[in-house]
Amino acid sequence: MSQKGKQRDTSSKKGKYLDRRKFLAASGALAGTGVLTGCLNGQDGEPENGDGTDGNETDGDGMDDGETGDGDEEPERGTVAYLENKYPGLEILSPQPENAQAGAREVYNNQFITPREDHFIRNHYFSPDVAAEDWTLTLVMGDEEMEMSMEEIRNDYSTETVTHTMQCSGNGRSYFEPGVSGNQWHYGAVGNAQWTGTPLSDVLEDAGADTSDGMWLRATGGDNPEGEDFFTRSIPMSKVMDDCLLAYEMNGEPMSMEHGFPLRILVPGWYGCNNVKWLDEIEVMDTMVFGPDWEARPEPYTEAGQEYDGSGQRTHTHWQQYSYRIVPQRDERAIHYESIDTFDTRDQMETDEIRNVYMYDQMVKSTIGTPGEDVTVSPNDDGMIEVFGVAWAGDDSVDTVEVSPDGGENWQEAEIVADDREGPYSWTMFRYMWEADPGDYTLVSRATDEQGRTQPREIADQEEGLRGIEGDLYPWDKGGYGMNAYMPHRVEVTVEEA
């Protein structure tokens, strides 16, 4: 692991889950089969459509555009009706670009693997409607370029499957007060899915790329309309070589177009913004995307570590340097850096060397699935009420989960009922059997990761100007990023007589 990565070795932990699943795609080992998607409710793991389609000349979900499974005409793409038909478990926030979140807490109740129709969608631009055989990925290394087809990516390298809890870095944005702009996610911009693809390390090693410590990989999506910023993220090479994939399947099937068909980069354990969709270009670099070469015009740009006044038209730098940063003042602009020394988001908050934290490794978080919000429940025959939910911690493991029925005054440890069952980057499921008298209650959960870091209680006042978690306070941020405080996720419940 690079010194610029996390200060611990995760390679053996990762290998425990990935080595046993590694095989040559050319052998046809996956042909006509689905990746196991077993979960607590006994799901049998069959692909959702079961037709073994490869996504070519379709929208990636095994159906031709304009048709539904029963032959009825499908609503027009780019409409709310289209998304509601295709993703019935989601609350639609916008149809163009497509943005949608889990519409009910129960989606986290007993589904270890989130079905595609229940998995949130976060897009910056309207998803491109493309065929896999027409898609290529360009690798740039200095003055050299090489182009790969989807067939080459799938068949010329080994294949791995990773179970990853994908979470939008703005998940929980709606709880910030005063409010912030952007999609008003509550608890629903997170899902746990199995992603299959080609290890990026295989491709870069085969190409003879410089993968040494301190190098970076630029990942750019092909979804930007003319005149708009490219969606570009810089991923540290240490992470790329450790576990990143060129992903083309989700839960054993080609991804739908809204989830990035035909290709996205999969960055296990990190916030969704790093998992660039419709990936069409990657570049080996010795810095992040930074400076005048990546701006539409160079001036006025200042030296490393200095603020850029934002007056130049932006191109590749916007989503890496301006956005997805912790910025505690509305009139403040994030300071740009060529490189940073830690990719652990919580560690960044605790150093003075980074003024505006980058959203990389996910911080520890939990969500109660049942009981749902504002419901009345009665005890079972044994006098108990089951509280069920999920917890995750990015590159780290979840150590413990606690539940409080009184808004955080008193805590009891919950039982872990699915712990890393599909690998180190998937969420953990927890259960707490609660003996409650009739009355009104505020249920909350809080998780602690393997480094002993626990979710804070609430979001700080804007006036505090915090740049990181301090005590029990999460920093107010004008982008609404990274929020993992437990009180905003509280569940109000009424218990009635048995």
C-alpha positions as CSV (number, residue, x, y, z in Angstrom):
1,M,0.0,0.0,0.0
2,S,1.3,3.4,-0.9
3,Q,2.4,5.7,1.8
4,K,-0.1,8.1,0.4
5,G,-2.9,5.7,1.1
6,K,-4.3,4.5,4.3
7,Q,-1.7,3.7,7.0
8,R,-2.6,0.0,7.1
9,D,-2.4,-3.0,4.8
10,T,-5.7,-4.1,3.4
11,S,-4.3,-6.4,0.7
12,S,-4.6,-9.7,2.6
13,K,-8.2,-8.8,3.7
14,K,-9.1,-8.0,0.1
15,G,-7.5,-11.1,-1.3
16,K,-9.5,-13.3,1.0
17,Y,-12.6,-12.4,-0.9
18,L,-11.3,-11.6,-4.4
19,D,-8.7,-14.4,-5.1
20,R,-11.3,-17.1,-4.8
21,R,-13.5,-15.3,-7.4
22,K,-10.8,-14.5,-9.9
23,F,-10.9,-16.4,-13.2
24,L,-10.3,-15.7,-16.9
25,A,-13.2,-14.2,-18.6
26,A,-12.0,-15.8,-21.8
27,S,-12.8,-19.2,-20.3
28,G,-16.5,-18.4,-20.4
29,A,-16.9,-19.1,-16.7
30,L,-19.6,-16.5,-16.4
31,A,-21.4,-17.2,-19.7
32,G,-25.1,-17.7,-19.1
33,T,-24.9,-17.5,-15.3
34,G,-25.6,-14.9,-12.7
35,V,-23.4,-13.8,-9.9
36,L,-24.8,-15.0,-6.5
37,T,-27.1,-12.5,-5.0
38,G,-28.2,-14.4,-2.0
39,C,-29.5,-12.4,1.0
40,L,-31.3,-12.9,4.2
41,N,-34.7,-13.4,2.6
42,G,-33.5,-16.5,0.7
43,Q,-33.1,-14.8,-2.8
44,D,-32.0,-17.5,-5.2
45,G,-29.4,-15.4,-7.1
46,E,-31.0,-15.7,-10.6
47,P,-30.4,-12.7,-12.9
48,E,-33.4,-10.3,-12.8
49,N,-34.3,-11.0,-16.5
50,G,-32.6,-14.4,-16.8
51,D,-32.0,-14.0,-20.5
52,G,-28.2,-13.7,-20.4
53,T,-28.2,-10.7,-22.7
54,D,-25.0,-8.8,-23.1
55,G,-26.6,-5.3,-23.4
56,N,-25.7,-4.7,-27.0
57,E,-28.4,-2.8,-28.9
58,T,-30.4,-2.5,-25.7
59,D,-30.5,-0.1,-22.8
60,G,-28.4,-2.6,-20.8
61,D,-31.2,-4.3,-18.9
62,G,-32.1,-7.0,-21.4
63,M,-35.0,-5.0,-23.0
64,D,-35.1,-3.1,-26.2
65,D,-36.0,0.6,-25.7
66,G,-39.7,1.2,-26.0
67,E,-40.8,-2.2,-24.7
68,T,-41.7,-3.6,-21.3
69,G,-41.7,-7.2,-20.3
70,D,-45.3,-7.8,-21.3
71,G,-45.1,-6.1,-24.7
72,D,-46.7,-2.8,-23.6
73,E,-45.2,0.4,-24.9
74,E,-42.7,1.9,-22.5
75,P,-43.0,5.6,-21.4
76,E,-40.6,7.9,-23.2
77,R,-37.0,8.0,-21.8
78,G,-36.3,11.2,-19.9
79,T,-39.7,11.3,-18.2
80,V,-40.7,10.6,-14.6
81,A,-43.0,7.9,-15.9
82,Y,-40.1,6.1,-17.6
83,L,-38.1,6.0,-14.4
84,E,-41.1,5.0,-12.2
85,N,-41.7,2.1,-14.6
86,K,-38.1,0.9,-14.6
87,Y,-37.3,1.6,-11.0
88,P,-40.5,1.2,-9.0
89,G,-38.7,1.1,-5.7
90,L,-37.3,4.6,-6.1
91,E,-38.4,8.2,-5.4
92,I,-37.7,10.2,-8.5
93,L,-35.9,13.5,-7.9
94,S,-35.4,14.5,-11.5
95,P,-35.8,12.7,-14.9
96,Q,-33.1,14.7,-16.9
97,P,-30.6,14.0,-15.6
98,E,-31.8,10.9,-13.8
99,N,-31.7,11.2,-10.0
100,A,-33.6,8.9,-7.7
101,Q,-33.3,7.5,-4.2
102,A,-34.8,4.7,-2.1
103,G,-38.4,5.7,-1.3
104,A,-38.8,3.8,1.9
105,R,-36.5,2.6,4.7
106,E,-37.7,-0.9,4.3
107,V,-35.3,-1.3,1.3
108,Y,-32.6,-1.8,4.0
109,N,-34.7,-4.3,5.9
110,N,-33.8,-7.8,4.6
111,Q,-32.0,-7.4,1.3
112,F,-28.3,-7.8,1.7
113,I,-27.9,-7.2,-2.1
114,T,-29.9,-4.2,-3.4
115,P,-31.8,-5.1,-6.5
116,R,-31.1,-2.9,-9.5
117,E,-34.7,-1.4,-9.4
118,D,-34.1,-0.4,-5.8
119,H,-30.6,1.0,-6.2
120,F,-30.3,4.8,-6.2
121,I,-29.3,6.8,-9.3
122,R,-27.1,9.8,-9.3
123,N,-26.3,11.5,-12.7
124,H,-25.0,14.9,-13.6
125,Y,-26.0,14.7,-17.2
126,F,-28.7,12.8,-19.0
127,S,-27.4,9.2,-19.5
128,P,-26.1,8.4,-23.0
129,D,-28.0,5.7,-24.9
130,V,-25.2,3.7,-26.5
131,A,-24.4,0.1,-27.7
132,A,-21.5,-1.8,-26.1
133,E,-19.9,-2.7,-29.4
134,D,-19.5,1.0,-30.2
135,W,-17.9,1.9,-26.9
136,T,-14.2,2.3,-26.4
137,L,-11.9,3.2,-23.6
138,T,-8.8,5.3,-24.2
139,L,-5.7,4.9,-22.0
140,V,-3.4,7.9,-22.1
141,M,0.2,7.6,-20.9
142,G,2.2,10.8,-21.7
143,D,2.4,11.0,-25.5
144,E,1.1,7.5,-26.0
145,E,-2.5,6.4,-26.3
146,M,-4.1,3.0,-26.6
147,E,-7.8,2.2,-27.3
148,M,-9.7,-0.8,-26.0
149,S,-13.0,-2.1,-27.0
150,M,-15.5,-3.6,-24.6
151,E,-14.8,-7.0,-26.0
152,E,-11.1,-6.6,-25.2
153,I,-11.8,-5.4,-21.7
154,R,-14.2,-8.3,-21.0
155,N,-12.2,-11.1,-22.7
156,D,-8.5,-10.3,-22.6
157,Y,-8.0,-9.9,-18.8
158,S,-9.0,-11.6,-15.6
159,T,-12.4,-10.9,-14.0
160,E,-13.3,-10.1,-10.4
161,T,-16.6,-9.4,-8.6
162,V,-16.7,-7.0,-5.6
163,T,-19.7,-6.3,-3.3
164,H,-19.6,-2.6,-2.7
165,T,-21.8,-0.2,-0.7
166,M,-22.2,2.6,-3.2
167,Q,-23.3,5.9,-1.5
168,C,-23.6,9.3,-3.0
169,S,-21.4,11.7,-1.0
170,G,-24.5,14.0,-0.7
171,N,-26.6,11.3,1.0
172,G,-28.3,13.1,3.9
173,R,-28.0,16.6,2.3
174,S,-31.6,17.4,3.0
175,Y,-30.9,17.5,6.8
176,F,-28.6,20.5,6.6
177,E,-29.9,23.7,8.2
178,P,-29.8,26.2,6.7
179,G,-30.5,24.2,3.6
180,V,-28.0,23.7,0.8
181,S,-28.6,23.3,-3.0
182,G,-28.5,20.1,-4.9
183,N,-30.5,16.9,-4.9
184,Q,-32.3,16.7,-1.5
185,W,-31.2,13.2,-0.5
186,H,-32.4,11.9,2.8
187,Y,-31.2,8.3,3.7
188,G,-31.9,6.8,0.3
189,A,-28.8,7.5,-1.8
190,V,-27.0,4.3,-0.9
191,G,-27.2,0.7,-2.1
192,N,-25.2,-2.6,-1.8
193,A,-24.6,-4.4,-5.1
194,Q,-22.2,-6.8,-6.7
195,W,-20.0,-5.3,-9.4
196,T,-18.1,-7.4,-12.0
197,G,-15.3,-6.3,-14.2
198,T,-11.7,-6.2,-15.2
199,P,-9.1,-5.2,-12.6
200,L,-7.6,-1.9,-13.6
201,S,-4.2,-3.2,-12.3
202,D,-4.2,-5.8,-15.0
203,V,-4.8,-3.3,-17.8
204,L,-2.2,-0.8,-16.5
205,E,0.5,-3.5,-15.9
206,D,-0.2,-4.9,-19.4
207,A,0.3,-1.5,-20.9
208,G,3.5,-0.8,-19.0
209,A,2.1,2.2,-17.2
210,D,3.9,3.9,-14.4
211,T,2.0,2.7,-11.4
212,S,4.5,3.8,-8.7
213,D,3.6,5.4,-5.4
214,G,2.4,9.0,-5.7
215,M,1.0,8.6,-9.3
216,W,-2.7,9.3,-10.1
217,L,-5.3,8.1,-12.6
218,R,-7.6,10.5,-14.3
219,A,-11.0,9.0,-15.0
220,T,-13.3,10.8,-17.3
221,G,-16.9,10.0,-18.3
222,G,-18.3,10.3,-21.8
223,D,-21.7,11.7,-20.8
224,N,-21.0,15.5,-20.9
225,P,-23.1,17.5,-23.4
226,E,-21.2,19.9,-25.6
227,G,-20.0,23.0,-23.7
228,E,-20.4,21.4,-20.2
229,D,-17.7,20.3,-17.8
230,F,-16.3,16.8,-18.3
231,F,-17.0,14.6,-15.3
232,T,-13.5,13.9,-14.2
233,R,-12.1,12.4,-11.0
234,S,-8.5,11.8,-9.9
235,I,-8.0,8.4,-8.2
236,P,-4.7,7.8,-6.4
237,M,-2.7,5.0,-8.1
238,S,-2.3,3.1,-4.8
239,K,-6.1,2.6,-4.7
240,V,-6.3,1.9,-8.4
241,M,-3.7,-0.9,-8.2
242,D,-5.2,-2.3,-5.0
243,D,-8.8,-3.0,-5.9
244,C,-10.4,-0.8,-8.6
245,L,-12.3,-2.4,-11.5
246,L,-13.5,-1.5,-15.0
247,A,-17.0,-2.6,-14.1
248,Y,-19.5,-3.7,-16.7
249,E,-22.0,-5.9,-14.7
250,M,-24.2,-5.1,-11.7
251,N,-25.7,-8.1,-9.8
252,G,-24.8,-10.5,-12.6
253,E,-26.2,-8.5,-15.5
254,P,-25.0,-5.7,-17.7
255,M,-25.6,-2.4,-16.0
256,S,-28.6,-0.3,-17.0
257,M,-27.8,3.0,-18.8
258,E,-28.7,5.0,-15.7
259,H,-26.1,3.1,-13.7
260,G,-23.3,3.6,-16.2
261,F,-23.7,1.1,-19.1
262,P,-21.6,0.0,-20.7
263,L,-18.5,0.8,-18.4
264,R,-17.7,2.6,-15.2
265,I,-14.8,2.6,-12.8
266,L,-15.6,0.8,-9.5
267,V,-13.7,2.2,-6.5
268,P,-14.6,-0.1,-3.7
269,G,-15.4,1.5,-0.3
270,W,-15.2,5.1,-1.7
271,Y,-18.0,7.6,-2.2
272,G,-20.0,7.3,-5.4
273,C,-18.6,10.4,-7.0
274,N,-15.3,8.5,-7.6
275,N,-17.0,5.7,-9.5
276,V,-17.1,7.5,-12.8
277,K,-19.9,6.3,-15.2
278,W,-19.7,5.9,-19.0
279,L,-16.0,5.8,-18.6
280,D,-14.3,6.6,-21.9
281,E,-10.9,7.9,-21.0
282,I,-8.3,7.3,-18.3
283,E,-4.8,8.9,-18.0
284,V,-1.8,8.1,-15.9
285,M,-0.6,11.3,-14.2
286,D,1.8,12.5,-11.6
287,T,-0.7,14.9,-10.0
288,M,-4.4,15.2,-9.6
289,V,-6.2,17.1,-12.3
290,F,-4.9,20.5,-11.4
291,G,-3.9,23.8,-12.8
292,P,-4.2,25.8,-16.0
293,D,-3.7,22.8,-18.4
294,W,-7.0,21.5,-17.2
295,E,-8.9,24.8,-17.3
296,A,-10.6,26.1,-20.4
297,R,-8.3,29.1,-20.2
298,P,-5.4,29.5,-17.8
299,E,-5.9,32.8,-16.1
300,P,-6.5,33.8,-13.4
301,Y,-5.0,30.7,-11.8
302,T,-2.6,30.9,-8.9
303,E,0.1,28.8,-7.4
304,A,-0.4,25.4,-5.6
305,G,-2.3,25.8,-2.4
306,Q,-3.8,29.2,-3.4
307,E,-7.4,29.9,-4.1
308,Y,-8.6,30.1,-7.7
309,D,-11.2,32.8,-8.1
310,G,-13.5,30.8,-10.3
311,S,-13.8,33.4,-13.1
312,G,-12.3,31.1,-15.8
313,Q,-14.5,28.7,-17.6
314,R,-14.0,25.2,-16.1
315,T,-13.5,22.0,-18.0
316,H,-11.9,18.9,-16.3
317,T,-11.2,20.4,-12.9
318,H,-14.7,21.2,-11.7
319,W,-15.8,17.8,-10.2
320,Q,-12.4,17.2,-8.8
321,Q,-11.3,20.5,-7.3
322,Y,-14.4,22.7,-7.0
323,S,-17.0,20.2,-6.1
324,Y,-17.1,17.2,-3.7
325,R,-15.1,19.2,-1.1
326,I,-16.0,20.3,2.5
327,V,-16.5,24.0,2.3
328,P,-18.0,25.6,5.5
329,Q,-18.7,29.1,4.2
330,R,-21.0,30.0,1.3
331,D,-18.7,32.6,-0.2
332,E,-15.6,30.3,0.1
333,R,-14.0,28.4,-2.8
334,A,-12.1,25.2,-2.2
335,I,-8.3,25.4,-2.3
336,H,-6.8,23.2,-5.0
337,Y,-4.0,20.8,-4.3
338,E,-1.7,18.9,-6.7
339,S,-1.6,15.9,-4.4
340,I,-2.6,15.0,-0.8
341,D,-1.1,12.6,1.7
342,T,-4.2,10.7,2.9
343,F,-7.3,9.5,1.1
344,D,-9.1,8.6,4.3
345,T,-11.8,11.3,4.5
346,R,-12.0,11.3,8.3
347,D,-8.2,11.5,8.5
348,Q,-8.2,14.5,6.1
349,M,-10.6,16.3,8.5
350,E,-8.0,15.9,11.3
351,T,-5.0,17.4,9.5
352,D,-4.2,21.1,9.0
353,E,-2.6,20.4,5.7
354,I,-5.9,20.1,3.8
355,R,-8.2,23.0,4.2
356,N,-11.1,21.5,2.2
357,V,-11.6,17.8,2.5
358,Y,-11.9,15.6,-0.6
359,M,-14.7,13.0,-0.6
360,Y,-12.8,9.7,-1.0
361,D,-13.0,6.9,1.5
362,Q,-16.5,6.6,3.0
363,M,-16.9,7.4,6.7
364,V,-18.7,5.1,9.1
365,K,-22.5,5.3,8.9
366,S,-25.7,3.4,9.7
367,T,-29.4,3.5,8.8
368,I,-32.4,1.9,10.5
369,G,-34.6,0.0,8.0
370,T,-37.4,-1.1,10.3
371,P,-39.5,0.1,12.0
372,G,-40.2,2.7,9.3
373,E,-40.8,6.4,9.9
374,D,-43.7,7.7,11.9
375,V,-45.3,4.2,12.3
376,T,-47.2,2.5,15.1
377,V,-45.9,-0.9,16.1
378,S,-46.9,-3.5,18.6
379,P,-44.7,-6.1,20.2
380,N,-44.5,-9.7,19.0
381,D,-45.8,-12.5,21.1
382,D,-42.6,-12.5,23.1
383,G,-43.1,-8.8,23.9
384,M,-40.2,-7.7,21.7
385,I,-39.9,-5.4,18.7
386,E,-37.3,-6.0,16.1
387,V,-35.1,-3.1,15.0
388,F,-33.2,-3.9,11.8
389,G,-30.8,-1.9,9.7
390,V,-27.4,-1.6,7.9
391,A,-24.0,-0.1,8.6
392,W,-20.9,0.5,6.5
393,A,-17.5,2.1,6.8
394,G,-15.8,2.3,3.4
395,D,-12.3,0.8,3.4
396,D,-12.8,-0.1,7.1
397,S,-14.8,-2.7,8.8
398,V,-17.8,-2.0,11.1
399,D,-16.8,-2.9,14.6
400,T,-20.0,-2.4,16.5
401,V,-23.5,-1.0,16.1
402,E,-25.6,0.4,18.9
403,V,-29.3,1.3,19.1
404,S,-30.9,3.9,21.3
405,P,-34.7,4.2,21.8
406,D,-34.5,7.6,23.5
407,G,-32.7,9.8,21.0
408,G,-29.2,8.9,22.1
409,E,-29.5,9.1,25.8
410,N,-29.0,5.4,26.4
411,W,-27.4,2.9,24.1
412,Q,-27.5,-0.9,23.7
413,E,-25.3,-3.0,21.4
414,A,-27.0,-4.5,18.4
415,E,-26.4,-8.0,17.0
416,I,-24.4,-8.2,13.8
417,V,-26.4,-10.6,11.6
418,A,-24.4,-10.3,8.3
419,D,-20.8,-9.3,8.8
420,D,-18.6,-8.9,5.7
421,R,-20.4,-11.8,4.2
422,E,-19.5,-10.8,0.6
423,G,-16.3,-8.9,1.3
424,P,-14.7,-6.0,3.1
425,Y,-16.6,-3.3,1.2
426,S,-20.2,-4.3,1.7
427,W,-22.5,-3.2,4.4
428,T,-23.2,-5.0,7.6
429,M,-26.7,-5.9,8.7
430,F,-27.7,-5.5,12.4
431,R,-30.6,-6.4,14.6
432,Y,-31.7,-5.2,18.0
433,M,-34.5,-6.9,19.9
434,W,-36.3,-4.0,21.8
435,E,-38.5,-4.5,24.8
436,A,-40.7,-1.4,24.9
437,D,-43.6,-0.1,26.9
438,P,-46.4,1.7,25.1
439,G,-45.5,5.3,24.2
440,D,-43.7,7.5,21.7
441,Y,-40.0,6.9,21.0
442,T,-37.1,8.3,18.9
443,L,-35.0,5.5,17.5
444,V,-31.4,6.1,16.4
445,S,-28.4,3.9,15.5
446,R,-24.7,4.6,15.5
447,A,-21.9,2.5,14.2
448,T,-18.2,2.4,15.2
449,D,-15.5,1.4,12.7
450,E,-12.4,-0.8,13.4
451,Q,-10.3,2.3,14.1
452,G,-12.7,3.3,17.0
453,R,-14.4,6.2,15.1
454,T,-18.1,6.6,15.9
455,Q,-20.8,8.6,14.1
456,P,-21.3,12.1,15.6
457,R,-24.6,13.1,17.0
458,E,-25.7,16.1,14.9
459,I,-24.7,18.7,12.3
460,A,-23.0,21.8,13.7
461,D,-24.4,25.3,13.2
462,Q,-23.2,27.1,10.1
463,E,-21.6,29.8,12.3
464,E,-19.3,27.2,13.9
465,G,-17.3,27.1,10.7
466,L,-16.0,23.5,11.4
467,R,-13.9,21.9,8.7
468,G,-14.1,18.4,10.2
469,I,-15.9,16.3,12.8
470,E,-15.3,17.8,16.2
471,G,-16.6,15.9,19.3
472,D,-20.2,15.0,18.5
473,L,-20.6,17.6,15.6
474,Y,-20.5,17.1,11.9
475,P,-19.4,20.3,10.0
476,W,-22.0,22.3,8.1
477,D,-21.0,22.3,4.5
478,K,-22.4,24.4,1.6
479,G,-22.3,21.2,-0.6
480,G,-24.0,19.0,2.0
481,Y,-21.4,16.3,1.6
482,G,-20.4,13.3,3.7
483,M,-23.0,13.7,6.5
484,N,-22.9,10.8,8.9
485,A,-24.5,12.2,12.0
486,Y,-27.0,9.9,13.5
487,M,-29.7,12.2,14.9
488,P,-30.8,13.5,11.5
489,H,-31.6,9.8,10.6
490,R,-33.8,9.3,13.6
491,V,-37.0,7.3,13.4
492,E,-40.1,8.4,15.3
493,V,-42.1,5.4,16.5
494,T,-45.3,4.8,18.5
495,V,-45.5,1.6,20.5
496,E,-49.0,0.4,21.2
497,E,-50.3,-2.4,23.5
498,A,-49.6,-5.9,22.4
